[in-house]
Amino acid sequence: MPKDNRGNPNIKNYGFTTDRDEPLTEKLNIRLTKSMMAKLKSLENVPEFVRQCIQDGLDKLDQSDSGEA
């Protein structure tokens, strides 16, 4: 029986790497208005813009939570 030679035996050498503190492993799906989506599509790096907006919002929540104590 012939040996199966399909695939890359060294795939781990070519895998995805990141220079981030924490890898991007989770997904989020949301619904937007057409006008919001049109503005987003005009941006160069939509995923990074959205991640930064979410992080900014979370940081503001943390600041307001710590200020109420």
mmCIF file of the N, C-alpha and C atoms, coordinates in Angstrom:
data_MODEL
# 
_entry.id   MODEL 
# 
loop_
_atom_site.group_PDB 
_atom_site.id 
_atom_site.type_symbol 
_atom_site.label_atom_id 
_atom_site.label_alt_id 
_atom_site.label_comp_id 
_atom_site.label_asym_id 
_atom_site.label_entity_id 
_atom_site.label_seq_id 
_atom_site.pdbx_PDB_ins_code 
_atom_site.Cartn_x 
_atom_site.Cartn_y 
_atom_site.Cartn_z 
_atom_site.occupancy 
_atom_site.B_iso_or_equiv 
_atom_site.pdbx_formal_charge 
_atom_site.auth_seq_id 
_atom_site.auth_comp_id 
_atom_site.auth_asym_id 
_atom_site.auth_atom_id 
_atom_site.pdbx_PDB_model_num 
ATOM 1   N N  . MET A 1 1  ? 0.859   -1.171 0.000  1.00 0.00 ? 1  MET A N  1 
ATOM 2   C CA . MET A 1 1  ? 0.000   0.000  0.000  1.00 0.00 ? 1  MET A CA 1 
ATOM 3   C C  . MET A 1 1  ? 0.914   1.246  0.000  1.00 0.00 ? 1  MET A C  1 
ATOM 4   N N  . PRO A 1 2  ? 0.681   2.222  -0.896 1.00 0.00 ? 2  PRO A N  1 
ATOM 5   C CA . PRO A 1 2  ? 1.541   3.410  -0.979 1.00 0.00 ? 2  PRO A CA 1 
ATOM 6   C C  . PRO A 1 2  ? 1.357   4.320  0.229  1.00 0.00 ? 2  PRO A C  1 
ATOM 7   N N  . LYS A 1 3  ? 2.441   4.994  0.571  1.00 0.00 ? 3  LYS A N  1 
ATOM 8   C CA . LYS A 1 3  ? 2.420   5.931  1.706  1.00 0.00 ? 3  LYS A CA 1 
ATOM 9   C C  . LYS A 1 3  ? 1.637   7.183  1.321  1.00 0.00 ? 3  LYS A C  1 
ATOM 10  N N  . ASP A 1 4  ? 0.820   7.696  2.232  1.00 0.00 ? 4  ASP A N  1 
ATOM 11  C CA . ASP A 1 4  ? 0.024   8.900  1.984  1.00 0.00 ? 4  ASP A CA 1 
ATOM 12  C C  . ASP A 1 4  ? 0.917   10.127 2.209  1.00 0.00 ? 4  ASP A C  1 
ATOM 13  N N  . ASN A 1 5  ? 1.284   10.856 1.159  1.00 0.00 ? 5  ASN A N  1 
ATOM 14  C CA . ASN A 1 5  ? 2.189   11.995 1.248  1.00 0.00 ? 5  ASN A CA 1 
ATOM 15  C C  . ASN A 1 5  ? 1.467   13.337 1.147  1.00 0.00 ? 5  ASN A C  1 
ATOM 16  N N  . ARG A 1 6  ? 0.191   13.375 1.392  1.00 0.00 ? 6  ARG A N  1 
ATOM 17  C CA . ARG A 1 6  ? -0.538  14.634 1.320  1.00 0.00 ? 6  ARG A CA 1 
ATOM 18  C C  . ARG A 1 6  ? -0.300  15.455 2.578  1.00 0.00 ? 6  ARG A C  1 
ATOM 19  N N  . GLY A 1 7  ? -0.389  16.779 2.433  1.00 0.00 ? 7  GLY A N  1 
ATOM 20  C CA . GLY A 1 7  ? -0.229  17.660 3.576  1.00 0.00 ? 7  GLY A CA 1 
ATOM 21  C C  . GLY A 1 7  ? 1.223   18.057 3.782  1.00 0.00 ? 7  GLY A C  1 
ATOM 22  N N  . ASN A 1 8  ? 1.443   18.916 4.714  1.00 0.00 ? 8  ASN A N  1 
ATOM 23  C CA . ASN A 1 8  ? 2.775   19.431 5.011  1.00 0.00 ? 8  ASN A CA 1 
ATOM 24  C C  . ASN A 1 8  ? 3.227   18.835 6.338  1.00 0.00 ? 8  ASN A C  1 
ATOM 25  N N  . PRO A 1 9  ? 4.244   17.994 6.332  1.00 0.00 ? 9  PRO A N  1 
ATOM 26  C CA . PRO A 1 9  ? 4.688   17.397 7.592  1.00 0.00 ? 9  PRO A CA 1 
ATOM 27  C C  . PRO A 1 9  ? 5.322   18.411 8.545  1.00 0.00 ? 9  PRO A C  1 
ATOM 28  N N  . ASN A 1 10 ? 5.734   19.556 8.029  1.00 0.00 ? 10 ASN A N  1 
ATOM 29  C CA . ASN A 1 10 ? 6.364   20.588 8.856  1.00 0.00 ? 10 ASN A CA 1 
ATOM 30  C C  . ASN A 1 10 ? 5.426   21.771 9.094  1.00 0.00 ? 10 ASN A C  1 
ATOM 31  N N  . ILE A 1 11 ? 4.132   21.535 9.174  1.00 0.00 ? 11 ILE A N  1 
ATOM 32  C CA . ILE A 1 11 ? 3.151   22.622 9.278  1.00 0.00 ? 11 ILE A CA 1 
ATOM 33  C C  . ILE A 1 11 ? 3.384   23.487 10.514 1.00 0.00 ? 11 ILE A C  1 
ATOM 34  N N  . LYS A 1 12 ? 3.875   22.922 11.581 1.00 0.00 ? 12 LYS A N  1 
ATOM 35  C CA . LYS A 1 12 ? 4.098   23.701 12.803 1.00 0.00 ? 12 LYS A CA 1 
ATOM 36  C C  . LYS A 1 12 ? 5.158   24.775 12.601 1.00 0.00 ? 12 LYS A C  1 
ATOM 37  N N  . ASN A 1 13 ? 6.036   24.585 11.635 1.00 0.00 ? 13 ASN A N  1 
ATOM 38  C CA . ASN A 1 13 ? 7.064   25.594 11.337 1.00 0.00 ? 13 ASN A CA 1 
ATOM 39  C C  . ASN A 1 13 ? 6.483   26.817 10.632 1.00 0.00 ? 13 ASN A C  1 
ATOM 40  N N  . TYR A 1 14 ? 5.282   26.699 10.079 1.00 0.00 ? 14 TYR A N  1 
ATOM 41  C CA . TYR A 1 14 ? 4.685   27.776 9.301  1.00 0.00 ? 14 TYR A CA 1 
ATOM 42  C C  . TYR A 1 14 ? 3.388   28.293 9.907  1.00 0.00 ? 14 TYR A C  1 
ATOM 43  N N  . GLY A 1 15 ? 3.089   27.926 11.126 1.00 0.00 ? 15 GLY A N  1 
ATOM 44  C CA . GLY A 1 15 ? 1.843   28.302 11.776 1.00 0.00 ? 15 GLY A CA 1 
ATOM 45  C C  . GLY A 1 15 ? 1.760   29.782 12.098 1.00 0.00 ? 15 GLY A C  1 
ATOM 46  N N  . PHE A 1 16 ? 0.594   30.202 12.487 1.00 0.00 ? 16 PHE A N  1 
ATOM 47  C CA . PHE A 1 16 ? 0.337   31.595 12.848 1.00 0.00 ? 16 PHE A CA 1 
ATOM 48  C C  . PHE A 1 16 ? 1.011   31.931 14.171 1.00 0.00 ? 16 PHE A C  1 
ATOM 49  N N  . THR A 1 17 ? 1.673   33.076 14.214 1.00 0.00 ? 17 THR A N  1 
ATOM 50  C CA . THR A 1 17 ? 2.249   33.574 15.460 1.00 0.00 ? 17 THR A CA 1 
ATOM 51  C C  . THR A 1 17 ? 1.776   35.007 15.665 1.00 0.00 ? 17 THR A C  1 
ATOM 52  N N  . THR A 1 18 ? 1.890   35.495 16.885 1.00 0.00 ? 18 THR A N  1 
ATOM 53  C CA . THR A 1 18 ? 1.444   36.842 17.191 1.00 0.00 ? 18 THR A CA 1 
ATOM 54  C C  . THR A 1 18 ? 2.445   37.521 18.112 1.00 0.00 ? 18 THR A C  1 
ATOM 55  N N  . ASP A 1 19 ? 2.505   38.839 18.002 1.00 0.00 ? 19 ASP A N  1 
ATOM 56  C CA . ASP A 1 19 ? 3.357   39.593 18.916 1.00 0.00 ? 19 ASP A CA 1 
ATOM 57  C C  . ASP A 1 19 ? 2.516   40.280 19.990 1.00 0.00 ? 19 ASP A C  1 
ATOM 58  N N  . ARG A 1 20 ? 1.245   39.917 20.070 1.00 0.00 ? 20 ARG A N  1 
ATOM 59  C CA . ARG A 1 20 ? 0.337   40.488 21.062 1.00 0.00 ? 20 ARG A CA 1 
ATOM 60  C C  . ARG A 1 20 ? 0.586   39.861 22.430 1.00 0.00 ? 20 ARG A C  1 
ATOM 61  N N  . ASP A 1 21 ? 0.213   40.604 23.474 1.00 0.00 ? 21 ASP A N  1 
ATOM 62  C CA . ASP A 1 21 ? 0.305   40.060 24.835 1.00 0.00 ? 21 ASP A CA 1 
ATOM 63  C C  . ASP A 1 21 ? -0.615  38.862 25.006 1.00 0.00 ? 21 ASP A C  1 
ATOM 64  N N  . GLU A 1 22 ? -1.764  38.941 24.368 1.00 0.00 ? 22 GLU A N  1 
ATOM 65  C CA . GLU A 1 22 ? -2.769  37.883 24.473 1.00 0.00 ? 22 GLU A CA 1 
ATOM 66  C C  . GLU A 1 22 ? -3.264  37.560 23.066 1.00 0.00 ? 22 GLU A C  1 
ATOM 67  N N  . PRO A 1 23 ? -3.245  36.289 22.652 1.00 0.00 ? 23 PRO A N  1 
ATOM 68  C CA . PRO A 1 23 ? -3.660  35.945 21.290 1.00 0.00 ? 23 PRO A CA 1 
ATOM 69  C C  . PRO A 1 23 ? -5.149  36.181 21.065 1.00 0.00 ? 23 PRO A C  1 
ATOM 70  N N  . LEU A 1 24 ? -5.496  36.426 19.824 1.00 0.00 ? 24 LEU A N  1 
ATOM 71  C CA . LEU A 1 24 ? -6.895  36.650 19.442 1.00 0.00 ? 24 LEU A CA 1 
ATOM 72  C C  . LEU A 1 24 ? -7.542  35.301 19.140 1.00 0.00 ? 24 LEU A C  1 
ATOM 73  N N  . THR A 1 25 ? -8.261  34.767 20.116 1.00 0.00 ? 25 THR A N  1 
ATOM 74  C CA . THR A 1 25 ? -8.839  33.433 19.956 1.00 0.00 ? 25 THR A CA 1 
ATOM 75  C C  . THR A 1 25 ? -10.365 33.436 19.940 1.00 0.00 ? 25 THR A C  1 
ATOM 76  N N  . GLU A 1 26 ? -10.983 34.511 20.379 1.00 0.00 ? 26 GLU A N  1 
ATOM 77  C CA . GLU A 1 26 ? -12.440 34.536 20.519 1.00 0.00 ? 26 GLU A CA 1 
ATOM 78  C C  . GLU A 1 26 ? -13.070 35.338 19.388 1.00 0.00 ? 26 GLU A C  1 
ATOM 79  N N  . LYS A 1 27 ? -14.333 35.001 19.091 1.00 0.00 ? 27 LYS A N  1 
ATOM 80  C CA . LYS A 1 27 ? -15.075 35.693 18.030 1.00 0.00 ? 27 LYS A CA 1 
ATOM 81  C C  . LYS A 1 27 ? -16.306 36.363 18.612 1.00 0.00 ? 27 LYS A C  1 
ATOM 82  N N  . LEU A 1 28 ? -16.738 37.446 17.962 1.00 0.00 ? 28 LEU A N  1 
ATOM 83  C CA . LEU A 1 28 ? -17.929 38.182 18.364 1.00 0.00 ? 28 LEU A CA 1 
ATOM 84  C C  . LEU A 1 28 ? -18.701 38.558 17.103 1.00 0.00 ? 28 LEU A C  1 
ATOM 85  N N  . ASN A 1 29 ? -19.992 38.263 17.091 1.00 0.00 ? 29 ASN A N  1 
ATOM 86  C CA . ASN A 1 29 ? -20.848 38.644 15.964 1.00 0.00 ? 29 ASN A CA 1 
ATOM 87  C C  . ASN A 1 29 ? -21.864 39.651 16.454 1.00 0.00 ? 29 ASN A C  1 
ATOM 88  N N  . ILE A 1 30 ? -22.005 40.756 15.727 1.00 0.00 ? 30 ILE A N  1 
ATOM 89  C CA . ILE A 1 30 ? -22.986 41.777 16.089 1.00 0.00 ? 30 ILE A CA 1 
ATOM 90  C C  . ILE A 1 30 ? -23.732 42.237 14.841 1.00 0.00 ? 30 ILE A C  1 
ATOM 91  N N  . ARG A 1 31 ? -24.859 42.870 15.065 1.00 0.00 ? 31 ARG A N  1 
ATOM 92  C CA . ARG A 1 31 ? -25.625 43.454 13.965 1.00 0.00 ? 31 ARG A CA 1 
ATOM 93  C C  . ARG A 1 31 ? -25.453 44.966 14.006 1.00 0.00 ? 31 ARG A C  1 
ATOM 94  N N  . LEU A 1 32 ? -25.311 45.565 12.824 1.00 0.00 ? 32 LEU A N  1 
ATOM 95  C CA . LEU A 1 32 ? -25.100 47.002 12.689 1.00 0.00 ? 32 LEU A CA 1 
ATOM 96  C C  . LEU A 1 32 ? -26.111 47.590 11.731 1.00 0.00 ? 32 LEU A C  1 
ATOM 97  N N  . THR A 1 33 ? -26.248 48.902 11.790 1.00 0.00 ? 33 THR A N  1 
ATOM 98  C CA . THR A 1 33 ? -27.068 49.580 10.789 1.00 0.00 ? 33 THR A CA 1 
ATOM 99  C C  . THR A 1 33 ? -26.272 49.657 9.489  1.00 0.00 ? 33 THR A C  1 
ATOM 100 N N  . LYS A 1 34 ? -26.959 49.897 8.382  1.00 0.00 ? 34 LYS A N  1 
ATOM 101 C CA . LYS A 1 34 ? -26.275 50.020 7.101  1.00 0.00 ? 34 LYS A CA 1 
ATOM 102 C C  . LYS A 1 34 ? -25.295 51.181 7.108  1.00 0.00 ? 34 LYS A C  1 
ATOM 103 N N  . SER A 1 35 ? -25.688 52.277 7.747  1.00 0.00 ? 35 SER A N  1 
ATOM 104 C CA . SER A 1 35 ? -24.797 53.440 7.760  1.00 0.00 ? 35 SER A CA 1 
ATOM 105 C C  . SER A 1 35 ? -23.540 53.162 8.582  1.00 0.00 ? 35 SER A C  1 
ATOM 106 N N  . MET A 1 36 ? -23.670 52.449 9.686  1.00 0.00 ? 36 MET A N  1 
ATOM 107 C CA . MET A 1 36 ? -22.501 52.096 10.491 1.00 0.00 ? 36 MET A CA 1 
ATOM 108 C C  . MET A 1 36 ? -21.562 51.201 9.686  1.00 0.00 ? 36 MET A C  1 
ATOM 109 N N  . MET A 1 37 ? -22.127 50.212 9.006  1.00 0.00 ? 37 MET A N  1 
ATOM 110 C CA . MET A 1 37 ? -21.312 49.284 8.229  1.00 0.00 ? 37 MET A CA 1 
ATOM 111 C C  . MET A 1 37 ? -20.614 50.004 7.082  1.00 0.00 ? 37 MET A C  1 
ATOM 112 N N  . ALA A 1 38 ? -21.295 50.942 6.457  1.00 0.00 ? 38 ALA A N  1 
ATOM 113 C CA . ALA A 1 38 ? -20.689 51.702 5.359  1.00 0.00 ? 38 ALA A CA 1 
ATOM 114 C C  . ALA A 1 38 ? -19.479 52.490 5.851  1.00 0.00 ? 38 ALA A C  1 
ATOM 115 N N  . LYS A 1 39 ? -19.601 53.100 7.029  1.00 0.00 ? 39 LYS A N  1 
ATOM 116 C CA . LYS A 1 39 ? -18.463 53.839 7.592  1.00 0.00 ? 39 LYS A CA 1 
ATOM 117 C C  . LYS A 1 39 ? -17.319 52.904 7.934  1.00 0.00 ? 39 LYS A C  1 
ATOM 118 N N  . LEU A 1 40 ? -17.645 51.744 8.501  1.00 0.00 ? 40 LEU A N  1 
ATOM 119 C CA . LEU A 1 40 ? -16.600 50.777 8.841  1.00 0.00 ? 40 LEU A CA 1 
ATOM 120 C C  . LEU A 1 40 ? -15.863 50.294 7.596  1.00 0.00 ? 40 LEU A C  1 
ATOM 121 N N  . LYS A 1 41 ? -16.608 50.029 6.517  1.00 0.00 ? 41 LYS A N  1 
ATOM 122 C CA . LYS A 1 41 ? -15.996 49.529 5.289  1.00 0.00 ? 41 LYS A CA 1 
ATOM 123 C C  . LYS A 1 41 ? -15.028 50.531 4.679  1.00 0.00 ? 41 LYS A C  1 
ATOM 124 N N  . SER A 1 42 ? -15.189 51.803 5.008  1.00 0.00 ? 42 SER A N  1 
ATOM 125 C CA . SER A 1 42 ? -14.297 52.820 4.449  1.00 0.00 ? 42 SER A CA 1 
ATOM 126 C C  . SER A 1 42 ? -12.953 52.867 5.179  1.00 0.00 ? 42 SER A C  1 
ATOM 127 N N  . LEU A 1 43 ? -12.843 52.179 6.304  1.00 0.00 ? 43 LEU A N  1 
ATOM 128 C CA . LEU A 1 43 ? -11.606 52.177 7.080  1.00 0.00 ? 43 LEU A CA 1 
ATOM 129 C C  . LEU A 1 43 ? -10.606 51.171 6.519  1.00 0.00 ? 43 LEU A C  1 
ATOM 130 N N  . GLU A 1 44 ? -9.337  51.414 6.818  1.00 0.00 ? 44 GLU A N  1 
ATOM 131 C CA . GLU A 1 44 ? -8.282  50.538 6.303  1.00 0.00 ? 44 GLU A CA 1 
ATOM 132 C C  . GLU A 1 44 ? -8.196  49.220 7.061  1.00 0.00 ? 44 GLU A C  1 
ATOM 133 N N  . ASN A 1 45 ? -8.264  49.251 8.389  1.00 0.00 ? 45 ASN A N  1 
ATOM 134 C CA . ASN A 1 45 ? -8.108  48.050 9.205  1.00 0.00 ? 45 ASN A CA 1 
ATOM 135 C C  . ASN A 1 45 ? -9.292  47.936 10.158 1.00 0.00 ? 45 ASN A C  1 
ATOM 136 N N  . VAL A 1 46 ? -10.410 47.463 9.645  1.00 0.00 ? 46 VAL A N  1 
ATOM 137 C CA . VAL A 1 46 ? -11.657 47.402 10.412 1.00 0.00 ? 46 VAL A CA 1 
ATOM 138 C C  . VAL A 1 46 ? -11.521 46.555 11.681 1.00 0.00 ? 46 VAL A C  1 
ATOM 139 N N  . PRO A 1 47 ? -10.988 45.331 11.616 1.00 0.00 ? 47 PRO A N  1 
ATOM 140 C CA . PRO A 1 47 ? -10.917 44.523 12.838 1.00 0.00 ? 47 PRO A CA 1 
ATOM 141 C C  . PRO A 1 47 ? -10.131 45.200 13.962 1.00 0.00 ? 47 PRO A C  1 
ATOM 142 N N  . GLU A 1 48 ? -9.003  45.803 13.626 1.00 0.00 ? 48 GLU A N  1 
ATOM 143 C CA . GLU A 1 48 ? -8.206  46.459 14.661 1.00 0.00 ? 48 GLU A CA 1 
ATOM 144 C C  . GLU A 1 48 ? -8.930  47.683 15.209 1.00 0.00 ? 48 GLU A C  1 
ATOM 145 N N  . PHE A 1 49 ? -9.630  48.426 14.352 1.00 0.00 ? 49 PHE A N  1 
ATOM 146 C CA . PHE A 1 49 ? -10.411 49.582 14.801 1.00 0.00 ? 49 PHE A CA 1 
ATOM 147 C C  . PHE A 1 49 ? -11.484 49.146 15.785 1.00 0.00 ? 49 PHE A C  1 
ATOM 148 N N  . VAL A 1 50 ? -12.202 48.079 15.463 1.00 0.00 ? 50 VAL A N  1 
ATOM 149 C CA . VAL A 1 50 ? -13.276 47.593 16.329 1.00 0.00 ? 50 VAL A CA 1 
ATOM 150 C C  . VAL A 1 50 ? -12.706 47.078 17.642 1.00 0.00 ? 50 VAL A C  1 
ATOM 151 N N  . ARG A 1 51 ? -11.589 46.342 17.582 1.00 0.00 ? 51 ARG A N  1 
ATOM 152 C CA . ARG A 1 51 ? -10.964 45.867 18.824 1.00 0.00 ? 51 ARG A CA 1 
ATOM 153 C C  . ARG A 1 51 ? -10.569 47.037 19.713 1.00 0.00 ? 51 ARG A C  1 
ATOM 154 N N  . GLN A 1 52 ? -10.005 48.094 19.126 1.00 0.00 ? 52 GLN A N  1 
ATOM 155 C CA . GLN A 1 52 ? -9.574  49.241 19.914 1.00 0.00 ? 52 GLN A CA 1 
ATOM 156 C C  . GLN A 1 52 ? -10.768 49.970 20.524 1.00 0.00 ? 52 GLN A C  1 
ATOM 157 N N  . CYS A 1 53 ? -11.867 50.099 19.760 1.00 0.00 ? 53 CYS A N  1 
ATOM 158 C CA . CYS A 1 53 ? -13.073 50.739 20.297 1.00 0.00 ? 53 CYS A CA 1 
ATOM 159 C C  . CYS A 1 53 ? -13.628 49.956 21.483 1.00 0.00 ? 53 CYS A C  1 
ATOM 160 N N  . ILE A 1 54 ? -13.656 48.647 21.362 1.00 0.00 ? 54 ILE A N  1 
ATOM 161 C CA . ILE A 1 54 ? -14.150 47.813 22.460 1.00 0.00 ? 54 ILE A CA 1 
ATOM 162 C C  . ILE A 1 54 ? -13.242 47.955 23.673 1.00 0.00 ? 54 ILE A C  1 
ATOM 163 N N  . GLN A 1 55 ? -11.925 47.933 23.457 1.00 0.00 ? 55 GLN A N  1 
ATOM 164 C CA . GLN A 1 55 ? -10.994 48.079 24.571 1.00 0.00 ? 55 GLN A CA 1 
ATOM 165 C C  . GLN A 1 55 ? -11.150 49.429 25.244 1.00 0.00 ? 55 GLN A C  1 
ATOM 166 N N  . ASP A 1 56 ? -11.318 50.499 24.451 1.00 0.00 ? 56 ASP A N  1 
ATOM 167 C CA . ASP A 1 56 ? -11.524 51.833 25.022 1.00 0.00 ? 56 ASP A CA 1 
ATOM 168 C C  . ASP A 1 56 ? -12.786 51.870 25.882 1.00 0.00 ? 56 ASP A C  1 
ATOM 169 N N  . GLY A 1 57 ? -13.861 51.251 25.397 1.00 0.00 ? 57 GLY A N  1 
ATOM 170 C CA . GLY A 1 57 ? -15.101 51.201 26.169 1.00 0.00 ? 57 GLY A CA 1 
ATOM 171 C C  . GLY A 1 57 ? -14.954 50.419 27.449 1.00 0.00 ? 57 GLY A C  1 
ATOM 172 N N  . LEU A 1 58 ? -14.243 49.291 27.381 1.00 0.00 ? 58 LEU A N  1 
ATOM 173 C CA . LEU A 1 58 ? -14.017 48.495 28.586 1.00 0.00 ? 58 LEU A CA 1 
ATOM 174 C C  . LEU A 1 58 ? -13.155 49.246 29.590 1.00 0.00 ? 58 LEU A C  1 
ATOM 175 N N  . ASP A 1 59 ? -12.157 49.977 29.096 1.00 0.00 ? 59 ASP A N  1 
ATOM 176 C CA . ASP A 1 59 ? -11.314 50.781 29.991 1.00 0.00 ? 59 ASP A CA 1 
ATOM 177 C C  . ASP A 1 59 ? -12.134 51.859 30.689 1.00 0.00 ? 59 ASP A C  1 
ATOM 178 N N  . LYS A 1 60 ? -13.052 52.496 29.962 1.00 0.00 ? 60 LYS A N  1 
ATOM 179 C CA . LYS A 1 60 ? -13.916 53.518 30.569 1.00 0.00 ? 60 LYS A CA 1 
ATOM 180 C C  . LYS A 1 60 ? -14.815 52.910 31.638 1.00 0.00 ? 60 LYS A C  1 
ATOM 181 N N  . LEU A 1 61 ? -15.327 51.699 31.367 1.00 0.00 ? 61 LEU A N  1 
ATOM 182 C CA . LEU A 1 61 ? -16.139 51.021 32.382 1.00 0.00 ? 61 LEU A CA 1 
ATOM 183 C C  . LEU A 1 61 ? -15.330 50.729 33.638 1.00 0.00 ? 61 LEU A C  1 
ATOM 184 N N  . ASP A 1 62 ? -14.099 50.270 33.454 1.00 0.00 ? 62 ASP A N  1 
ATOM 185 C CA . ASP A 1 62 ? -13.233 50.001 34.610 1.00 0.00 ? 62 ASP A CA 1 
ATOM 186 C C  . ASP A 1 62 ? -12.971 51.264 35.412 1.00 0.00 ? 62 ASP A C  1 
ATOM 187 N N  . GLN A 1 63 ? -12.763 52.388 34.731 1.00 0.00 ? 63 GLN A N  1 
ATOM 188 C CA . GLN A 1 63 ? -12.505 53.657 35.411 1.00 0.00 ? 63 GLN A CA 1 
ATOM 189 C C  . GLN A 1 63 ? -13.735 54.110 36.185 1.00 0.00 ? 63 GLN A C  1 
ATOM 190 N N  . SER A 1 64 ? -14.900 53.969 35.590 1.00 0.00 ? 64 SER A N  1 
ATOM 191 C CA . SER A 1 64 ? -16.112 54.407 36.293 1.00 0.00 ? 64 SER A CA 1 
ATOM 192 C C  . SER A 1 64 ? -16.441 53.480 37.454 1.00 0.00 ? 64 SER A C  1 
ATOM 193 N N  . ASP A 1 65 ? -16.140 52.187 37.319 1.00 0.00 ? 65 ASP A N  1 
ATOM 194 C CA . ASP A 1 65 ? -16.365 51.250 38.423 1.00 0.00 ? 65 ASP A CA 1 
ATOM 195 C C  . ASP A 1 65 ? -15.448 51.541 39.597 1.00 0.00 ? 65 ASP A C  1 
ATOM 196 N N  . SER A 1 66 ? -14.193 51.885 39.315 1.00 0.00 ? 66 SER A N  1 
ATOM 197 C CA . SER A 1 66 ? -13.250 52.153 40.393 1.00 0.00 ? 66 SER A CA 1 
ATOM 198 C C  . SER A 1 66 ? -13.514 53.519 41.018 1.00 0.00 ? 66 SER A C  1 
ATOM 199 N N  . GLY A 1 67 ? -14.146 54.433 40.304 1.00 0.00 ? 67 GLY A N  1 
ATOM 200 C CA . GLY A 1 67 ? -14.448 55.755 40.834 1.00 0.00 ? 67 GLY A CA 1 
ATOM 201 C C  . GLY A 1 67 ? -15.667 55.782 41.743 1.00 0.00 ? 67 GLY A C  1 
ATOM 202 N N  . GLU A 1 68 ? -16.529 54.775 41.655 1.00 0.00 ? 68 GLU A N  1 
ATOM 203 C CA . GLU A 1 68 ? -17.741 54.734 42.465 1.00 0.00 ? 68 GLU A CA 1 
ATOM 204 C C  . GLU A 1 68 ? -17.479 54.244 43.886 1.00 0.00 ? 68 GLU A C  1 
ATOM 205 N N  . ALA A 1 69 ? -16.363 53.581 44.114 1.00 0.00 ? 69 ALA A N  1 
ATOM 206 C CA . ALA A 1 69 ? -16.103 52.951 45.415 1.00 0.00 ? 69 ALA A CA 1 
ATOM 207 C C  . ALA A 1 69 ? -15.964 53.922 46.544 1.00 0.00 ? 69 ALA A C  1 
# 
